[in-house]
Amino acid sequence: MTIYKPKLSEKKDDSNVPLPEVVTETLLEKRKQPQVAVSAPPPPAAYLAAIAARRRRSKIVTVCNVLIALSIVAIGVIGGIAVYSHLAKKTFRGFCGVRYFERQEFPAKDGHYERHNDRQVLRGEFEEKIEIDLQNMQYERLEVPEIEECKKATILHDFEKNLTAVVDRDHAHCFILPLNRSLVRPPQDFWDLLQKLKVGYYLPDMEVVRDRYRVVTPPLRDLSPLGFHIWRECRYYDTFNLARMGQPVAMTKRAAGDDWCNFKFSLGASAGPVLEFVELDGCL
């Protein structure tokens, strides 16, 4: 067997082998190279119109919200002013106890009645609810309970219209008569008397005075000439004028069953010393 050994001179020459290509440019540098922007196509007209409409609706909603907020603030301010005016209005409300008496004639020793032999007889006492207008001094309002044969009623003395209203709520009637200033004192006098009651004074005993009236029919249709205060009390009831007995009044036919034409009412106690009883003596 023959072994072949190559000679050293027969080795291949490496100088003829091509060298590999070396890349000296980094990938980051390639990424930093400016790229040519590709222009997008313009949006369609419908899309632009939708965006504009959405913006308009947003503005309208904002304006509406602002208006609603301003309205709420205005309502709050107006309501606050109204509540303050109502609370600040000077109107006194309270209760007052009243004792009343009536003069009666007693026979003398010989059995005959003499005028100088009359005496004051205590008839009773009651408590009335009072309301006095201290701001304008225009009215007094009294809630008078049932007294003896007198029905309970609301009495309103209107010093602006010089009228007195007797409100019978149980029978839905109102009766209007002239204000008797000689018996009913103005609101300021009544208020001064109530102030004295707080420091120990007593309401003077009232003497009963009876006046007879007749109801003038038919009922009034327009209550506006009677003033706001009487209109407020009587607007839901049949309202009649009262004529003092002896005044010339045209007679009208009386309906059957008008028992209320003979009712009696007390006008309540004001600052005066007299308690007036109004006795109705039929309808005209």
Residue frames relative to the residue before (quaternion, step in Angstrom):
aa qw qx qy qz dx dy dz
M 1.0000 0.0000 0.0000 0.0000 0.00 0.00 0.00
T 0.2110 -0.7960 0.5597 0.0926 3.52 -0.85 0.99
I 0.2128 -0.7723 0.5902 0.0996 3.60 -0.79 1.06
Y 0.2324 -0.7795 0.5718 0.1066 3.49 -0.86 1.14
K 0.1041 -0.7786 0.6184 0.0233 3.52 -0.84 1.02
P 0.3453 -0.7456 0.5234 0.2256 3.58 -0.66 1.05
K 0.4730 -0.6683 0.5043 0.2742 3.49 -1.16 0.60
L 0.6052 -0.5778 0.4053 0.3683 3.56 -1.17 0.58
S 0.6367 0.5423 -0.3360 0.4332 3.54 0.98 -0.59
E 0.6458 0.5435 -0.3149 0.4341 3.54 1.22 -0.32
K 0.4248 0.7031 -0.4805 0.3069 3.65 1.27 0.00
K 0.5508 -0.6300 0.4487 0.3138 3.54 -1.21 0.75
D 0.4356 -0.6890 0.5223 0.2504 3.51 -1.08 0.74
D 0.2970 -0.7870 0.5186 0.1532 3.63 -0.61 1.23
S 0.5159 0.6629 -0.4289 0.3322 3.59 1.12 -0.21
N 0.6709 0.4999 -0.3036 0.4558 3.52 1.15 -0.49
V 0.5183 0.6335 -0.4248 0.3868 3.66 1.27 -0.06
P 0.4114 -0.7268 0.4858 0.2580 3.67 -0.70 0.96
L 0.4331 -0.6977 0.5147 0.2465 3.57 -1.00 0.92
P 0.5156 -0.6354 0.4613 0.3429 3.66 -1.09 0.61
E 0.5116 -0.6458 0.4824 0.2974 3.54 -1.15 0.66
V 0.2309 -0.7789 0.5739 0.1036 3.62 -0.76 1.08
V 0.2837 -0.7533 0.5761 0.1418 3.57 -0.88 1.07
T 0.1478 -0.8173 0.5544 0.0528 3.58 -0.55 1.12
E 0.6193 0.5270 -0.3466 0.4675 3.65 1.22 -0.12
T 0.3438 -0.7609 0.5166 0.1895 3.63 -0.73 1.08
L 0.6204 -0.5530 0.4141 0.3712 3.49 -1.32 0.40
L 0.6134 0.5611 -0.3577 0.4254 3.61 1.07 -0.69
E 0.6346 0.5266 -0.3389 0.4530 3.54 1.05 -0.73
K 0.6247 0.5299 -0.3436 0.4593 3.53 1.09 -0.64
R 0.6563 0.5138 -0.3198 0.4506 3.54 1.04 -0.81
K 0.6631 0.5157 -0.3127 0.4434 3.59 1.10 -0.65
Q 0.5076 0.6474 -0.4378 0.3627 3.54 1.16 -0.19
P 0.5065 -0.6651 0.4478 0.3172 3.62 -0.85 0.90
Q 0.2542 -0.7562 0.5890 0.1290 3.43 -1.08 0.97
V 0.4858 -0.6607 0.4919 0.2925 3.49 -1.00 0.70
A 0.3555 -0.7495 0.5215 0.1998 3.65 -0.63 1.22
V 0.2967 -0.7366 0.5857 0.1621 3.43 -1.06 0.91
S 0.3583 -0.7520 0.5119 0.2097 3.65 -0.51 1.09
A 0.3595 -0.7324 0.5443 0.1950 3.56 -0.94 1.15
P 0.5557 -0.6024 0.4413 0.3654 3.56 -1.09 0.50
P 0.5527 -0.6181 0.4304 0.3566 3.69 -0.97 0.69
P 0.5448 -0.6219 0.4417 0.3483 3.64 -1.12 0.73
P 0.5756 -0.6029 0.4171 0.3622 3.55 -1.12 0.54
A 0.6438 -0.5462 0.3784 0.3795 3.60 -1.22 0.45
A 0.6175 0.5564 -0.3532 0.4294 3.64 1.03 -0.68
Y 0.6378 0.5245 -0.3268 0.4596 3.57 1.06 -0.78
L 0.6562 0.5038 -0.3076 0.4701 3.58 0.97 -0.85
A 0.6426 0.5190 -0.3239 0.4612 3.59 1.00 -0.77
A 0.6404 0.5237 -0.3273 0.4566 3.60 1.02 -0.78
I 0.6460 0.5118 -0.3231 0.4651 3.58 1.00 -0.82
A 0.6539 0.5114 -0.3150 0.4600 3.60 0.94 -0.85
A 0.6526 0.5093 -0.3160 0.4636 3.60 0.97 -0.82
R 0.6387 0.5241 -0.3269 0.4590 3.57 1.03 -0.82
R 0.6516 0.5067 -0.3182 0.4662 3.58 1.00 -0.76
R 0.6403 0.5177 -0.3313 0.4607 3.59 1.00 -0.77
R 0.6504 0.5068 -0.3203 0.4664 3.60 0.96 -0.85
S 0.6306 0.5331 -0.3366 0.4526 3.57 0.99 -0.73
K 0.6538 0.4999 -0.3134 0.4738 3.60 0.98 -0.79
I 0.6473 0.5184 -0.3220 0.4566 3.60 0.96 -0.85
V 0.6479 0.5121 -0.3170 0.4663 3.59 0.95 -0.87
T 0.6444 0.5211 -0.3239 0.4565 3.58 0.97 -0.80
V 0.6576 0.5028 -0.3082 0.4687 3.57 0.95 -0.91
C 0.6481 0.5169 -0.3186 0.4597 3.61 0.96 -0.84
N 0.6483 0.5141 -0.3218 0.4603 3.59 0.94 -0.82
V 0.6453 0.5113 -0.3220 0.4673 3.57 0.99 -0.80
L 0.6601 0.5034 -0.3103 0.4633 3.60 0.95 -0.87
I 0.6422 0.5141 -0.3277 0.4647 3.60 0.97 -0.80
A 0.6507 0.5121 -0.3189 0.4611 3.58 0.95 -0.84
L 0.6572 0.4990 -0.3095 0.4726 3.59 0.98 -0.83
S 0.6342 0.5275 -0.3326 0.4570 3.59 1.03 -0.77
I 0.6470 0.5122 -0.3218 0.4642 3.59 0.96 -0.84
V 0.6516 0.5051 -0.3185 0.4679 3.57 0.97 -0.82
A 0.6565 0.5101 -0.3159 0.4572 3.59 0.96 -0.87
I 0.6459 0.5092 -0.3226 0.4685 3.59 0.97 -0.85
G 0.6469 0.5206 -0.3223 0.4546 3.58 0.97 -0.80
V 0.6587 0.5027 -0.3118 0.4650 3.58 0.98 -0.85
I 0.6723 0.4884 -0.3031 0.4666 3.58 0.89 -0.94
G 0.6540 0.5082 -0.3166 0.4624 3.58 0.96 -0.83
G 0.6426 0.5196 -0.3250 0.4599 3.56 0.99 -0.77
I 0.6449 0.5088 -0.3213 0.4712 3.57 1.00 -0.81
A 0.6551 0.5127 -0.3189 0.4542 3.59 0.97 -0.85
V 0.6597 0.4955 -0.3110 0.4717 3.59 0.93 -0.87
Y 0.6499 0.5105 -0.3231 0.4611 3.57 0.96 -0.82
S 0.6510 0.5097 -0.3230 0.4606 3.59 0.95 -0.84
H 0.6539 0.5126 -0.3182 0.4566 3.56 1.01 -0.82
L 0.7022 0.4543 -0.2756 0.4739 3.57 0.92 -0.89
A 0.6928 0.4816 -0.2821 0.4566 3.56 1.06 -0.70
K 0.4955 0.6566 -0.4392 0.3612 3.57 1.21 -0.24
K 0.3616 -0.7585 0.5081 0.1891 3.54 -0.77 1.05
T 0.2466 0.7307 -0.5944 0.2280 3.53 -0.21 1.33
F 0.2405 -0.7762 0.5687 0.1274 3.55 -0.71 1.08
R 0.0183 -0.7709 0.6366 -0.0092 3.55 -1.02 0.91
G 0.2575 0.7624 -0.5589 0.2002 3.54 -0.89 0.94
F 0.4680 -0.6394 0.5286 0.3046 3.53 -1.35 -0.30
C 0.0825 -0.7897 0.6076 0.0179 3.52 -1.19 0.61
G 0.3091 -0.7501 0.5580 0.1746 3.56 -0.91 0.94
V 0.1194 -0.8024 0.5847 0.0075 3.56 -0.98 0.92
R 0.1164 -0.7394 0.6583 0.0797 3.55 -1.09 0.84
Y 0.0555 -0.8143 0.5778 0.0005 3.57 -0.90 0.85
F 0.1251 -0.7748 0.6182 0.0445 3.53 -1.20 0.68
E 0.2008 -0.7586 0.6074 0.1237 3.54 -1.31 0.20
R 0.4398 -0.6901 0.5124 0.2604 3.52 -1.03 0.83
Q 0.0237 -0.7833 0.6211 -0.0153 3.52 -0.98 0.92
E 0.3851 -0.7140 0.5405 0.2231 3.53 -1.08 0.79
F 0.1615 -0.7777 0.6033 0.0715 3.53 -0.97 0.88
P 0.5194 -0.6534 0.4422 0.3282 3.59 -0.97 0.74
A 0.4666 -0.6563 0.5189 0.2868 3.53 -1.14 0.68
K 0.7449 -0.4085 0.2725 0.4516 3.54 -1.26 -0.01
D 0.6891 0.4693 -0.2882 0.4709 3.59 1.08 -0.64
G 0.6040 -0.5964 0.3483 0.3977 3.61 1.26 0.07
H 0.6149 0.5340 -0.3545 0.4595 3.61 1.21 -0.12
Y 0.4537 -0.6689 0.5196 0.2770 3.53 -1.18 0.68
E 0.0983 -0.7855 0.6097 0.0390 3.54 -0.91 0.89
R 0.5531 -0.6491 0.4146 0.3176 3.53 -0.99 0.87
H 0.7010 0.4663 -0.2824 0.4598 3.56 0.96 -0.76
N 0.6300 0.5480 -0.3314 0.4393 3.59 1.28 -0.08
D 0.4170 0.7002 -0.4839 0.3189 3.61 1.17 0.44
R 0.1730 -0.7815 0.5959 0.0648 3.53 -1.20 0.63
Q 0.4648 -0.6442 0.5286 0.2992 3.52 -1.31 0.42
V 0.0951 -0.7975 0.5958 0.0042 3.54 -0.64 1.18
L 0.3927 -0.7187 0.5240 0.2339 3.56 -0.73 1.08
R 0.2423 -0.8014 0.5364 0.1067 3.56 -0.70 1.12
G 0.7403 -0.3453 0.2479 0.5208 3.60 0.99 -0.66
E 0.2923 -0.7244 0.5883 0.2089 3.53 -1.31 -0.29
F 0.0373 -0.7848 0.6186 0.0029 3.54 -1.21 0.51
E 0.3404 -0.7060 0.5817 0.2175 3.54 -1.35 0.19
E 0.1064 -0.8018 0.5875 0.0259 3.54 -0.80 1.02
K 0.3876 -0.6864 0.5688 0.2348 3.52 -1.22 0.63
I 0.1166 -0.8267 0.5504 0.0119 3.56 -0.72 1.08
E 0.0587 -0.7515 0.6563 0.0311 3.51 -1.30 0.60
I 0.0580 -0.8123 0.5798 -0.0275 3.56 -0.69 1.14
D 0.3492 -0.7189 0.5676 0.1975 3.54 -0.93 0.97
L 0.1108 -0.8271 0.5506 0.0236 3.57 -0.31 1.28
Q 0.5858 0.5924 -0.3734 0.4080 3.58 1.21 -0.27
N 0.8197 0.1561 -0.0561 0.5483 3.57 0.78 -1.03
M 0.3148 -0.7738 0.4921 0.2448 3.59 1.30 -0.18
Q 0.3736 0.7624 -0.4515 0.2745 3.57 0.94 0.90
Y 0.8389 0.0637 0.0004 0.5406 3.62 0.98 -0.61
E 0.1781 -0.7026 0.6725 0.1499 3.47 -1.48 0.30
R 0.1102 -0.7915 0.6004 0.0294 3.55 -0.93 0.93
L 0.0569 -0.8148 0.5759 -0.0363 3.56 -0.68 1.17
E 0.2026 -0.7333 0.6364 0.1273 3.55 -1.04 0.86
V 0.0772 -0.8311 0.5505 -0.0132 3.55 -0.17 1.33
P 0.3540 -0.7448 0.5177 0.2277 3.63 -0.71 0.96
E 0.6741 -0.4558 0.3744 0.4446 3.54 -1.30 -0.03
I 0.0490 -0.7964 0.6021 -0.0297 3.55 -0.78 1.11
E 0.8203 -0.1254 0.0463 0.5561 3.55 -0.53 1.18
E 0.8190 -0.1797 0.1484 0.5244 3.58 -0.65 -1.11
C 0.5488 0.6229 -0.3927 0.3957 3.61 1.26 -0.04
K 0.4352 -0.6906 0.5204 0.2507 3.55 -1.01 0.89
K 0.5178 -0.5994 0.4903 0.3637 3.55 -1.18 0.46
A 0.0494 0.8028 -0.5867 0.0943 3.56 -1.02 0.79
T 0.3913 -0.6453 0.5937 0.2791 3.49 -1.42 0.23
I 0.1453 -0.7965 0.5853 0.0443 3.56 -0.71 1.11
L 0.0497 -0.7898 0.6113 -0.0038 3.55 -0.81 1.05
H 0.1287 -0.7668 0.6270 0.0485 3.56 -0.72 1.14
D 0.1126 -0.7976 0.5922 0.0220 3.57 -0.49 1.24
F 0.2090 -0.8167 0.5297 0.0933 3.58 -0.33 1.26
E 0.5724 0.5626 -0.3925 0.4492 3.59 1.23 -0.11
K 0.7654 0.3168 -0.1676 0.5345 3.58 0.98 -0.87
N 0.3495 -0.7518 0.4851 0.2782 3.62 1.29 -0.15
L 0.5277 0.5945 -0.4195 0.4382 3.55 0.93 0.97
T 0.2036 -0.7331 0.6341 0.1377 3.52 -1.31 0.50
A 0.1522 -0.7803 0.6028 0.0673 3.56 -0.92 0.95
V 0.1717 -0.7426 0.6417 0.0855 3.54 -1.02 0.96
V 0.1103 -0.8201 0.5614 0.0114 3.58 -0.39 1.26
D 0.1048 -0.7794 0.6175 0.0146 3.56 -0.55 1.25
R 0.1796 -0.8317 0.5187 0.0833 3.58 0.03 1.29
D 0.6092 0.5747 -0.3627 0.4088 3.59 1.05 -0.61
H 0.7848 0.2587 -0.1363 0.5464 3.59 1.09 -0.67
A 0.4428 -0.7403 0.4229 0.2775 3.60 1.32 0.31
H 0.5155 0.5993 -0.4472 0.4186 3.55 0.81 1.08
C 0.1328 -0.7415 0.6502 0.0986 3.51 -1.32 0.54
F 0.1167 -0.7827 0.6099 0.0429 3.54 -1.01 0.86
I 0.1832 -0.8000 0.5695 0.0465 3.54 -0.82 1.11
L 0.0837 0.7767 -0.6198 0.0742 3.55 -0.92 0.96
P 0.6224 -0.5489 0.3811 0.4075 3.61 -1.15 0.42
L 0.4947 -0.6455 0.4995 0.2984 3.54 -1.14 0.71
N 0.2479 -0.7681 0.5776 0.1224 3.55 -0.75 1.10
R 0.2093 -0.8286 0.5098 0.0988 3.57 -0.03 1.30
S 0.5874 0.5668 -0.3837 0.4318 3.60 1.18 -0.29
L 0.7321 0.3732 -0.2226 0.5246 3.59 1.23 -0.44
V 0.7468 0.3239 -0.1788 0.5526 3.58 1.12 -0.66
R 0.2778 -0.7782 0.5456 0.1401 3.54 -0.62 1.16
P 0.5898 -0.5946 0.4070 0.3647 3.62 -1.14 0.56
P 0.7096 -0.4863 0.3036 0.4096 3.59 -1.24 0.38
Q 0.6358 0.5418 -0.3496 0.4244 3.60 0.97 -0.77
D 0.6527 0.4997 -0.3161 0.4737 3.60 0.98 -0.80
F 0.6391 0.5186 -0.3255 0.4654 3.57 0.99 -0.81
W 0.6583 0.5066 -0.3079 0.4639 3.58 0.95 -0.85
D 0.6401 0.5177 -0.3286 0.4629 3.60 0.96 -0.80
L 0.6450 0.5128 -0.3235 0.4651 3.58 1.00 -0.77
L 0.6506 0.5096 -0.3209 0.4627 3.59 0.98 -0.78
Q 0.6191 0.5300 -0.3479 0.4634 3.59 1.07 -0.63
K 0.6404 0.5112 -0.3241 0.4728 3.57 1.07 -0.68
L 0.5992 0.5686 -0.3668 0.4278 3.58 1.09 -0.62
K 0.6281 0.5593 -0.3395 0.4211 3.59 1.09 -0.65
V 0.7415 0.3857 -0.2180 0.5038 3.59 1.12 -0.58
G 0.7702 -0.4097 0.1894 0.4507 3.56 1.13 0.52
Y 0.5199 0.6191 -0.4382 0.3929 3.58 1.19 -0.07
Y 0.2978 -0.7394 0.5757 0.1822 3.54 -1.24 0.44
L 0.5295 -0.6034 0.4866 0.3447 3.53 -1.15 0.65
P 0.4553 -0.7061 0.4518 0.3000 3.62 -0.67 0.97
D 0.5667 -0.5836 0.4577 0.3589 3.53 -1.18 0.63
M 0.3432 -0.7623 0.5231 0.1660 3.53 -0.94 0.97
E 0.2932 -0.7295 0.5908 0.1813 3.51 -1.05 0.82
V 0.4122 -0.7253 0.5016 0.2290 3.56 -0.83 1.02
V 0.0330 -0.7580 0.6514 -0.0074 3.54 -0.98 0.99
R 0.1951 -0.8028 0.5584 0.0754 3.57 -0.74 1.07
D 0.0378 -0.7747 0.6311 -0.0084 3.55 -0.96 1.00
R 0.2689 -0.7726 0.5607 0.1280 3.53 -0.99 0.89
Y 0.0432 -0.7866 0.6151 -0.0316 3.52 -1.01 1.00
R 0.2501 -0.7170 0.6214 0.1930 3.47 -1.39 0.25
V 0.4626 -0.6842 0.5004 0.2599 3.53 -1.14 0.77
V 0.2630 -0.7613 0.5772 0.1347 3.56 -0.80 1.06
T 0.1002 -0.7906 0.6037 0.0192 3.55 -0.67 1.16
P 0.5727 -0.1030 -0.8091 -0.0824 1.64 -2.36 0.90
P 0.6794 -0.4840 0.3361 0.4373 3.61 -1.23 0.12
L 0.5904 -0.5805 0.4371 0.3513 3.53 -1.25 0.50
R 0.3488 -0.7441 0.5358 0.1939 3.55 -1.05 0.80
D 0.7761 0.2423 -0.1191 0.5698 3.56 0.98 -0.84
L 0.1609 -0.8185 0.5484 0.0588 3.56 -0.56 1.18
S 0.4360 0.7305 -0.4489 0.2734 3.60 1.21 -0.11
P 0.6416 0.5148 -0.3657 0.4354 3.69 0.94 -0.61
L 0.6122 0.5737 -0.3519 0.4149 3.60 1.19 -0.35
G 0.5735 -0.5997 0.3863 0.4027 3.59 1.21 -0.16
F 0.6625 -0.5466 0.3514 0.3727 3.52 -1.26 0.51
H 0.6780 0.5208 -0.3171 0.4105 3.59 0.80 -0.94
I 0.6828 0.4463 -0.2903 0.5003 3.60 0.92 -0.83
W 0.6087 0.5432 -0.3565 0.4554 3.60 1.01 -0.71
R 0.6513 0.5233 -0.3198 0.4468 3.59 0.93 -0.84
E 0.7032 0.4589 -0.2695 0.4716 3.61 1.00 -0.75
C 0.8068 0.3384 -0.1292 0.4668 3.59 0.96 -0.88
R 0.4313 0.7534 -0.4453 0.2192 3.62 1.18 -0.12
Y 0.7215 0.4188 -0.2555 0.4887 3.63 1.12 -0.46
Y 0.6951 0.4609 -0.2593 0.4871 3.60 1.24 -0.05
D 0.5574 -0.5438 0.4948 0.3857 3.53 -1.34 0.30
T 0.1394 -0.8182 0.5575 0.0175 3.55 -0.70 1.14
F 0.0652 -0.8072 0.5860 -0.0257 3.55 -0.81 1.10
N 0.4164 -0.6427 0.5765 0.2850 3.51 -1.28 0.51
L 0.2666 -0.7324 0.6025 0.1718 3.54 -1.22 0.57
A 0.1687 -0.7687 0.6122 0.0770 3.55 -1.01 0.90
R 0.4485 -0.6909 0.4968 0.2733 3.54 -0.82 1.00
M 0.5757 -0.5974 0.4296 0.3565 3.55 -1.03 0.76
G 0.7275 0.3719 -0.3081 0.4874 3.54 -0.85 1.04
Q 0.5969 0.5451 -0.3736 0.4550 3.60 1.21 -0.30
P 0.4642 -0.6787 0.4818 0.3029 3.63 -0.94 0.77
V 0.0904 0.7811 -0.6062 0.1190 3.55 -0.62 1.19
A 0.5061 -0.6448 0.4768 0.3173 3.57 -0.99 0.84
M 0.3922 -0.7295 0.5171 0.2158 3.56 -0.89 0.98
T 0.0783 -0.7686 0.6337 0.0400 3.54 -1.11 0.78
K 0.6058 -0.5674 0.4130 0.3749 3.52 -1.23 0.41
R 0.3241 -0.7589 0.5401 0.1655 3.55 -0.84 1.03
A 0.3974 -0.7166 0.5257 0.2285 3.54 -0.94 0.94
A 0.5326 -0.6296 0.4640 0.3236 3.54 -1.16 0.67
G 0.7883 0.3268 -0.2444 0.4606 3.53 -1.11 0.72
D 0.4724 0.6588 -0.4563 0.3670 3.59 1.20 0.35
D 0.0067 -0.8297 0.5574 -0.0301 3.57 0.49 1.17
W 0.5992 0.5855 -0.3639 0.4070 3.56 1.10 -0.61
C 0.5465 0.6163 -0.4001 0.4019 3.60 1.21 -0.25
N 0.7288 0.3707 -0.2294 0.5280 3.59 1.26 -0.18
F 0.3489 0.7391 -0.5052 0.2771 3.58 1.15 0.48
K 0.2523 -0.7289 0.6134 0.1697 3.51 -1.38 0.29
F 0.0767 -0.7963 0.6000 0.0030 3.53 -1.05 0.85
S 0.3065 -0.6998 0.6087 0.2142 3.51 -1.28 0.51
L 0.3786 -0.7421 0.5120 0.2092 3.56 -0.92 0.92
G 0.5504 -0.6516 0.3874 0.3497 3.57 1.22 0.19
A 0.5024 -0.6517 0.4950 0.2791 3.51 -1.38 0.21
S 0.1045 -0.7571 0.6434 0.0438 3.52 -0.91 1.01
A 0.7688 -0.3348 0.2371 0.4906 3.59 -1.06 -0.60
G 0.5841 0.6028 -0.3739 0.3945 3.58 1.21 -0.27
P 0.5618 -0.6319 0.4262 0.3216 3.60 -1.25 0.30
V 0.6590 0.5140 -0.2856 0.4690 3.58 1.28 0.04
L 0.1846 -0.7426 0.6358 0.1010 3.54 -1.10 0.86
E 0.1948 -0.8250 0.5251 0.0754 3.56 -0.32 1.28
F 0.1738 -0.7451 0.6381 0.0865 3.52 -1.01 0.98
V 0.1987 -0.7649 0.6052 0.0959 3.56 -0.86 1.04
E 0.0921 -0.7973 0.5965 0.0078 3.55 -0.64 1.16
L 0.2622 -0.7649 0.5714 0.1400 3.57 -0.67 1.13
D 0.1237 -0.8037 0.5817 0.0165 3.52 -0.84 1.08
G 0.8135 -0.2524 0.1058 0.5132 3.54 0.60 1.19
C 0.4488 -0.6649 0.5371 0.2608 3.51 -1.42 0.20
L 0.2941 -0.7442 0.5779 0.1603 3.51 -1.18 0.67
